[in-house]
Amino acid sequence: MLHHKRQPPPSEEEELERPKPFRFVMALGIVVALAFALLALLRAENLAAVAQCVVGMLITGPLFYFLIRQMARIQMPKRK
């Protein structure tokens, strides 16, 4: 039987350096939700539907912006 040595958990710096696939999937989901709200706005027939679309865009727009900003920060080289 082979015995493998356990590796220590990654430090915070190592954890931040590695891009996580979950973030990319989350960004894709937010983009889909934002696009859905924009397309639904074109089909809105009453004021309630317009309000729902605008609320959806107000929620997903900033989330998308902040998520992309954090993903860019992860990929930036460290300053010396």
QUIQUIWO-V318555 format. One record per residue. RES is the residue in three letters. OMEGA is omega in degrees with one decimal (999 if undefined). NEAR is the number of other C-alpha atoms within 12 Angstrom. D_CENTER is the distance of its C-alpha to the mean C-alpha in Angstrom with 2 decimals. Layout:
res={RES/RES}
omega={OMEGA/OMEGA}
near={NEAR/NEAR}
d_center={D_CENTER/D_CENTER}
This chain:
res={MET/LEU/HIS/HIS/LYS/ARG/GLN/PRO/PRO/PRO/SER/GLU/GLU/GLU/GLU/LEU/GLU/ARG/PRO/LYS/PRO/PHE/ARG/PHE/VAL/MET/ALA/LEU/GLY/ILE/VAL/VAL/ALA/LEU/ALA/PHE/ALA/LEU/LEU/ALA/LEU/LEU/ARG/ALA/GLU/ASN/LEU/ALA/ALA/VAL/ALA/GLN/CYS/VAL/VAL/GLY/MET/LEU/ILE/THR/GLY/PRO/LEU/PHE/TYR/PHE/LEU/ILE/ARG/GLN/MET/ALA/ARG/ILE/GLN/MET/PRO/LYS/ARG/LYS}
omega={-179.8/176.9/178.2/176.4/177.0/177.3/178.0/179.6/-178.3/177.6/-179.6/179.8/178.6/-179.8/-179.5/-177.0/-177.0/174.6/-178.9/180.0/-179.2/-179.9/179.2/177.3/178.5/177.5/178.4/178.1/179.0/178.0/179.0/179.0/178.5/178.6/178.7/179.4/178.4/179.6/178.2/178.3/177.6/-177.3/-176.8/-177.0/179.1/-175.1/179.4/178.9/177.3/-180.0/178.3/179.2/-179.8/177.6/177.4/178.7/178.3/178.4/-173.9/-178.9/178.3/176.8/178.8/-178.2/-178.0/179.0/178.9/178.2/178.4/178.5/176.7/179.3/179.3/-175.1/-179.5/175.2/-178.9/176.8/179.2/999}
near={3/4/5/6/6/7/7/7/9/12/11/9/12/13/12/19/19/20/19/17/11/13/22/18/17/20/26/19/19/27/25/20/25/27/21/21/27/25/18/24/23/15/15/18/13/13/12/13/19/20/18/21/28/25/20/26/27/19/19/27/25/18/23/27/19/18/24/22/16/20/24/18/17/20/15/14/11/10/5/3}
d_center={42.40/39.93/38.52/35.21/34.48/31.39/29.11/28.13/24.55/22.50/22.71/19.94/20.17/19.97/16.99/15.06/16.44/15.20/11.86/10.57/10.14/8.12/5.06/6.11/6.94/4.08/3.24/6.90/7.41/6.35/8.51/11.06/11.37/11.86/14.30/16.00/16.64/18.05/20.23/21.36/22.46/24.82/26.39/26.68/30.36/30.69/29.47/27.64/25.51/24.78/23.84/21.42/19.68/19.61/18.23/15.40/14.64/15.17/12.59/9.72/10.76/10.37/7.03/5.89/8.47/7.86/4.44/6.49/9.39/8.69/8.13/11.29/13.02/12.78/14.42/17.02/20.45/21.98/24.58/28.13}
